[in-house]
């Protein structure tokens, strides 16, 4: 074909990119565009989130892409628009007179509906619309049970996933392999849809710059930097990943979310090292497969996007209501529950947009099973705060913690926030970083300040109830309440089944 338009979304890179690779193979001229989608951005602004690290991350990442394209072909560049893609993509494709729009699959129900509307409008214009698998290794129904069904338990899914994997599944989708392909980048028009061609500023879209650059390396170059650093630590991943005060994780989750790194590249590295005997790489690969698992679950159970439990019986649970719910939820969001590890984790989230994976489980379990707050409130709060927010993984994680999801922890498994603290932050280093008012306590007392003696509290210049709160609830009593809350629903479910 003569001209093609590549629509970037969750794939903000110019390498190992399925749609871009395909476009360069079939079109003489290739345009690339990104749209700041007002359907996504306006609700953030309505909530008052005018400083959003994710929007800033995207904005800086597309700046890197624009510079990269110009470096390959000085006449080219990235087309960046702000508005409704259901309107802008057909209009842009028509104005550029392209033969096709190419993009990569998206799996959330709202995104699928958006793409269907765009495809229909393009069809009316005689323009083809094609999408490609790019953000997962296996999608939808590519990994099935022996009976041909969809998995709902992770371990057999993982085993089938590994058995199915071939080198072709993780082969690089090469882009710009020759100087000729660089010349296929189409010249950037001086005006687009009646406006001068320029990247809109954050301020023009209603946002202000954030501190994201101080927290994480940005864009394709940042992802490469983090991956290089992690490759030196990957063999210890299984031994270090659960300890928030240790540099154990890859810290690539935000880059995976926005596609500034290729999932195929990560799996190539992890799988190769696993076969070579690396326990750390094997554990990390399992985490990447969990990501595929949750994407698969959402694709096959789109009802989850409407806020229902994977296990319908759990929607009958009676959660705390009214002022008590409001009190508990507010204390949790502010990191003022009186349980240091929970509070430190929430403060980390609030100040950085990041939370260690172990602590996501601890804080979620505490909100649900200690405070008795509906998991959907926590899910929504994480959605607003997390730099790496992804609906499939966030929903899967919260339903795992609430025992309402697929392959979730049993309802009677309830994390003890004190023992979790003693086990995974033994010396209190993480707690001291985010709860500095507790810094003067001993390594023993810092996990449960209310058990410290008066002399130690005075020496630490800590007055409980003033400098740091007493526990908002007693864990042992909360555990009993939760077991009753869940057992009632389970008993009703069993009764209904037997009847």
C-alpha positions in Angstrom: 0.0 0.0 0.0 1.0 3.6 -0.4 0.3 5.1 3.1 -0.3 3.7 6.5 -1.0 5.2 9.9 0.2 3.5 13.1 -1.9 4.5 16.1 0.1 4.2 19.3 -1.7 3.5 22.6 -0.1 1.2 25.2 3.0 0.6 23.1 5.1 3.8 23.4 8.3 2.6 21.7 9.8 2.4 18.2 11.3 -1.1 18.5 10.0 -4.7 18.7 6.6 -3.3 17.9 4.1 -5.5 16.1 1.9 -2.8 14.4 4.9 -0.6 13.4 6.8 -3.6 12.1 3.8 -4.7 10.0 3.3 -1.1 8.6 7.0 -0.8 7.6 6.6 -4.1 5.7 3.5 -3.2 3.7 3.5 0.6 3.2 5.7 3.0 1.2 5.0 5.8 3.7 4.2 5.4 7.4 2.8 8.0 9.8 2.7 7.5 13.6 0.2 9.2 15.9 -0.7 9.3 19.5 -3.9 10.8 21.0 -4.3 12.1 24.5 -7.8 10.6 24.9 -10.2 13.0 26.6 -12.5 10.1 27.4 -9.7 9.0 29.8 -8.2 12.4 30.8 -11.4 14.3 31.5 -12.5 12.0 34.4 -9.1 12.6 36.0 -9.6 16.3 35.8 -13.2 16.0 37.1 -11.7 14.3 40.2 -9.3 17.2 40.6 -6.2 15.1 39.6 -4.6 17.9 37.6 -1.1 16.6 38.5 -1.1 13.0 37.3 2.2 11.2 37.1 0.9 8.8 34.5 -0.1 11.6 32.1 3.3 13.2 32.6 5.0 9.8 32.0 3.1 9.4 28.8 3.9 13.0 27.7 7.6 12.6 28.3 7.6 9.1 26.6 6.0 10.4 23.4 8.6 13.2 23.4 11.2 10.5 23.2 9.4 8.8 20.4 9.1 12.1 18.5 12.9 12.7 18.9 13.7 9.2 17.9 11.6 9.4 14.6 13.3 12.7 13.7 16.7 11.1 14.3 15.8 8.4 11.9 14.3 10.8 9.3 14.6 14.6 10.0 11.4 15.2 7.9 9.3 12.9 10.1 8.0 13.0 13.6 5.1 11.9 15.8 1.6 13.3 15.3 0.1 14.1 18.7 -3.5 15.1 19.2 -5.8 15.8 22.1 -9.4 14.8 21.9 -11.7 11.9 21.3 -10.0 9.2 19.2 -13.3 8.0 17.9 -13.5 11.3 16.1 -9.9 12.1 15.5 -8.6 8.8 14.1 -11.1 8.7 11.2 -10.6 12.4 10.5 -6.8 12.1 10.6 -6.8 9.0 8.4 -8.9 10.8 5.8 -6.8 13.9 5.8 -3.6 12.0 5.4 -5.2 9.8 2.7 -3.9 6.6 4.2 -4.9 3.2 3.0 -4.9 1.6 6.5 -4.7 2.3 10.2 -2.6 -0.2 12.1 -2.6 -0.6 15.9 -2.1 -3.1 18.7 -4.8 -5.0 20.5 -6.3 -3.6 23.7 -8.3 -5.8 25.9 -10.5 -3.7 28.2 -14.1 -3.8 27.2 -14.3 0.0 26.8 -11.2 -0.1 24.5 -12.7 -2.9 22.5 -15.9 -0.9 22.0 -13.8 2.2 21.0 -11.9 0.2 18.4 -15.0 -1.2 16.9 -16.5 2.2 16.5 -13.3 3.5 14.9 -13.1 0.5 12.6 -16.6 1.0 11.4 -16.0 4.7 10.6 -12.8 3.8 8.7 -14.6 1.2 6.8 -17.1 3.8 5.6 -14.1 5.8 4.3 -12.7 2.8 2.5 -9.8 2.6 5.0 -8.6 -0.7 6.5 -8.2 -1.1 10.3 -6.0 -3.9 11.5 -4.7 -4.7 15.0 -2.0 -7.0 16.3 -1.0 -8.9 19.4 1.7 -6.9 21.2 1.3 -6.4 24.9 1.0 -10.1 25.9 2.5 -13.3 24.8 -0.7 -15.4 24.6 -4.1 -13.8 24.5 -7.8 -14.5 24.8 -8.2 -18.2 24.1 -4.7 -19.1 22.9 -4.0 -21.1 26.1 -6.8 -23.5 26.9 -7.4 -26.5 29.2 -7.2 -30.0 27.8 -11.0 -29.9 27.5 -10.8 -26.7 25.5 -12.0 -24.4 28.2 -10.7 -21.3 29.8 -8.4 -21.6 32.8 -9.4 -20.1 36.1 -6.5 -21.4 38.2 -3.0 -20.0 37.6 -0.6 -23.0 38.0 -2.2 -25.2 35.3 -2.4 -22.1 33.1 1.3 -21.4 33.7 2.2 -25.0 32.9 0.2 -24.9 29.7 1.6 -21.5 28.8 5.2 -22.8 29.1 4.4 -25.9 27.2 2.9 -23.9 24.3 5.7 -21.3 24.2 7.9 -21.4 21.1 10.8 -19.1 19.9 8.4 -17.6 17.4 6.0 -16.4 20.1 8.7 -14.2 21.6 10.6 -13.3 18.4 11.3 -9.6 18.1 8.9 -7.7 15.8 11.8 -5.7 14.2 11.5 -2.1 13.1 13.8 0.1 11.1 16.2 -2.7 10.2 17.5 -0.8 7.3 18.1 2.8 6.2 15.3 2.3 3.6 12.8 1.7 6.4 13.8 5.0 8.1 13.0 6.7 4.8 9.6 5.2 4.8 8.7 7.5 7.7 6.3 10.0 6.1 7.0 13.7 6.3 5.3 15.5 9.1 2.6 17.8 7.8 2.8 21.5 8.8 -0.8 21.5 9.8 -3.1 18.7 10.9 -6.9 19.0 11.1 -6.6 22.8 10.8 -4.0 23.3 13.5 -0.3 23.7 13.6 1.5 20.4 14.1 2.9 20.4 17.6 2.8 18.3 20.7 0.3 19.8 23.1 1.7 20.9 26.4 0.5 19.4 29.7 -0.9 22.7 30.7 -2.9 23.0 27.4 -4.6 19.7 28.4 -5.3 20.9 31.9 -2.5 19.2 33.7 0.7 20.4 35.5 4.1 18.7 35.6 4.6 16.0 38.2 7.6 14.6 40.1 7.6 11.4 38.0 11.1 12.0 36.6 12.5 12.0 40.1 10.9 8.7 40.9 11.4 6.5 37.8 13.4 6.7 34.5 11.1 7.7 31.7 10.2 6.3 28.3 12.1 3.8 26.1 15.5 5.0 27.4 14.4 4.7 31.0 13.1 1.2 30.4 16.4 0.2 28.9 18.2 1.6 31.9 16.0 -0.3 34.4 16.3 -3.5 32.5 20.0 -3.3 32.3 20.2 -2.8 36.0 17.8 -5.6 36.8 19.7 -8.1 34.6 22.5 -7.8 37.1 20.1 -8.7 40.0 17.7 -11.1 38.3 19.4 -14.3 39.7 18.5 -13.1 43.3 15.0 -12.1 42.4 13.3 -15.0 44.2 15.2 -14.3 47.4 14.8 -10.5 47.4 11.4 -9.7 45.8 9.3 -9.8 49.0 11.4 -7.3 51.0 10.4 -3.7 50.4 13.6 -2.3 51.9 15.7 -4.3 49.5 16.3 -3.5 45.8 14.7 -6.7 44.6 12.0 -6.0 41.9 12.6 -5.0 38.3 10.7 -1.7 38.7 9.5 -2.2 35.1 5.8 -2.4 35.9 5.0 1.2 34.7 7.0 0.6 31.5 5.1 -2.6 30.9 1.9 -0.8 31.4 2.7 1.9 28.8 4.7 -0.3 26.5 8.0 1.5 26.7 9.5 -1.9 27.0 8.5 -5.0 25.0 7.0 -8.0 26.9 8.6 -10.3 24.3 12.0 -9.0 25.1 11.4 -9.5 28.9 10.2 -13.1 28.3 13.1 -13.8 26.0 15.5 -12.9 28.8 13.6 -14.6 31.6 13.0 -17.8 29.6 16.6 -18.1 28.4 18.0 -17.7 31.9 15.4 -20.0 33.4 16.5 -22.8 31.0 20.0 -22.0 32.1 19.1 -22.8 35.7 18.4 -19.3 37.2 15.8 -19.6 40.0 15.4 -15.8 40.0 14.6 -15.7 36.3 12.2 -18.6 36.8 10.3 -16.7 39.5 10.3 -13.5 37.5 8.9 -15.4 34.4 6.1 -16.6 36.6 5.2 -13.0 37.5 5.1 -12.2 33.7 2.9 -15.1 33.1 0.5 -13.9 35.9 0.2 -10.7 33.8 -0.9 -12.8 30.8 -3.2 -14.7 33.1 -5.1 -11.6 34.2 -5.3 -10.3 30.7 -6.8 -13.6 29.7 -9.3 -13.6 32.5 -10.5 -10.1 31.6 -10.8 -11.0 27.9 -12.9 -14.0 28.6 -14.9 -12.5 31.5 -15.6 -8.9 30.4 -18.3 -8.6 33.1 -15.5 -8.0 35.6 -15.2 -4.5 34.2 -18.7 -3.7 35.6 -17.4 -4.2 39.2 -18.7 -7.7 40.0 -16.9 -10.5 41.7 -15.5 -13.3 39.7 -17.3 -15.6 42.2 -20.8 -14.2 42.2 -21.6 -15.5 45.7 -19.1 -13.0 47.2 -21.1 -10.1 46.0 -23.5 -11.0 48.8 -21.0 -10.1 51.5 -22.2 -7.3 53.9 -19.4 -4.8 54.2 -19.0 -2.0 56.7 -21.2 0.9 55.9 -21.8 4.6 56.8 -19.5 6.6 59.1 -17.5 3.5 60.2 -16.7 2.6 56.6 -15.7 6.3 55.9 -13.5 6.4 59.0 -11.7 3.1 58.2 -11.2 3.9 54.5 -9.9 7.4 55.2 -7.4 6.2 57.8 -6.2 3.5 55.3 -5.8 6.0 52.5 -3.9 8.4 54.6 -1.6 5.8 56.2 -2.9 6.4 59.7 -4.3 3.0 60.7 -1.8 2.5 63.6 -0.2 -0.5 61.8 3.2 0.6 60.7 3.8 -1.6 57.7 0.3 -0.8 56.3 0.8 2.9 56.9 4.3 3.0 55.4 3.0 1.2 52.3 0.1 3.6 51.8 2.4 6.6 52.3 4.8 5.2 49.7 1.8 4.9 47.3 0.6 8.4 48.0 4.0 10.1 47.6 5.4 8.1 44.7 2.6 6.3 42.8 4.4 3.0 43.5 3.8 0.2 45.9 5.9 -2.9 46.4 4.1 -6.0 45.3 4.2 -7.8 48.7 2.7 -4.6 50.3 -0.1 -4.5 47.7 -1.2 -7.8 49.1 -0.8 -6.7 52.7 -2.6 -3.4 52.4 -5.4 -4.9 50.3 -5.9 -7.7 52.8 -5.9 -5.2 55.7 -8.6 -3.0 54.1 -10.8 -5.9 53.3 -10.3 -8.4 56.1 -9.3 -6.2 59.0 -11.4 -3.1 58.3 -14.2 -4.9 56.5 -14.3 -2.4 53.7 -15.5 -3.4 50.2 -12.6 -4.3 48.0 -14.0 -2.2 45.2 -13.2 1.0 47.1 -9.6 -0.1 47.5 -9.4 -1.1 43.8 -10.6 2.4 42.8 -8.2 4.1 45.1 -5.2 2.1 43.6 -6.6 2.9 40.1 -6.2 6.7 40.9 -2.8 6.4 42.6 -0.7 3.7 40.9 1.7 4.8 38.1 1.4 1.2 36.7 -2.3 1.0 37.0 -3.7 -1.6 34.7 -7.3 -2.7 35.1 -6.7 -6.4 34.5 -3.9 -6.8 37.0 -5.4 -4.4 39.6 -8.8 -6.1 39.5 -7.2 -9.5 39.6 -5.0 -8.5 42.6 -7.9 -7.0 44.6 -10.1 -10.0 43.9 -7.3 -12.3 44.9 -7.0 -10.5 48.2 -10.8 -10.5 48.8 -11.0 -14.2 47.9 -13.7 -13.4 45.4 -11.5 -13.8 42.3 -10.1 -16.7 40.2 -7.4 -18.7 42.0 -7.7 -16.4 45.0 -6.4 -17.0 48.5 -9.0 -18.8 50.7 -11.2 -16.4 52.7 -9.9 -17.9 55.9 -6.3 -16.9 55.0 -5.9 -13.5 56.6 -2.6 -11.7 56.7 -1.5 -10.6 60.1 -0.1 -7.1 59.6 2.3 -7.4 62.5 3.9 -10.7 61.5 4.1 -9.6 57.9 6.0 -6.6 59.1 8.3 -8.7 61.3 9.0 -11.1 58.5 9.4 -8.8 55.5 10.8 -5.6 57.2 12.5 -7.2 60.1 14.8 -4.2 60.9 12.0 -1.6 60.1 14.0 0.1 57.4 11.1 0.5 55.1 8.8 1.7 58.0 11.3 4.3 59.1 11.6 5.7 55.6 7.9 6.4 55.3 6.9 6.7 58.9 9.8 8.8 60.3 7.9 9.5 63.5 8.6 5.9 64.5 12.3 6.0 63.7 13.4 6.1 67.3 11.7 2.8 68.2 13.7 -0.4 68.5 13.6 -3.0 65.7 11.2 -5.0 67.9 8.8 -2.3 68.9 8.5 -0.6 65.5 6.2 -3.3 64.2 3.7 -2.7 67.0 4.4 0.7 68.7 1.5 0.3 71.2 3.3 -2.6 72.8 6.4 -0.5 73.5 7.1 0.5 77.1 6.7 4.1 78.3 10.4 4.6 78.7 11.1 3.6 75.1 8.3 5.8 73.8 9.7 8.7 75.7 13.2 8.0 74.4 11.8 7.9 70.9 9.9 11.2 71.5 6.8 9.4 70.4 3.4 10.1 71.9 0.8 7.6 70.7 -2.5 9.1 69.8 -0.7 12.3 68.9 2.4 11.6 66.9 1.2 8.3 65.6 -2.2 6.7 66.0 -3.2 3.8 68.2 -4.4 0.8 66.1 -7.7 1.6 64.5 -8.9 -2.0 65.1 -7.6 -5.0 66.9 -6.4 -7.6 64.4 -7.6 -10.7 66.4 -11.1 -9.3 66.8 -11.2 -8.2 63.2 -10.2 -11.7 62.0 -13.1 -13.3 63.9 -15.5 -10.8 62.4 -14.2 -11.4 58.9 -14.4 -15.2 59.3 -18.1 -14.8 60.3 -18.8 -12.3 57.4 -17.4 -14.8 54.8 -18.7 -18.0 56.4 -22.3 -16.8 56.3 -22.0 -16.2 52.6 -20.3 -19.6 52.1 -23.0 -21.4 54.1 -25.7 -19.8 52.0 -23.9 -20.7 48.8 -23.5 -24.3 50.0 -27.1 -24.5 51.0 -28.2 -23.2 47.6 -26.0 -25.7 45.8 -27.3 -28.7 47.9 -30.9 -27.6 47.4 
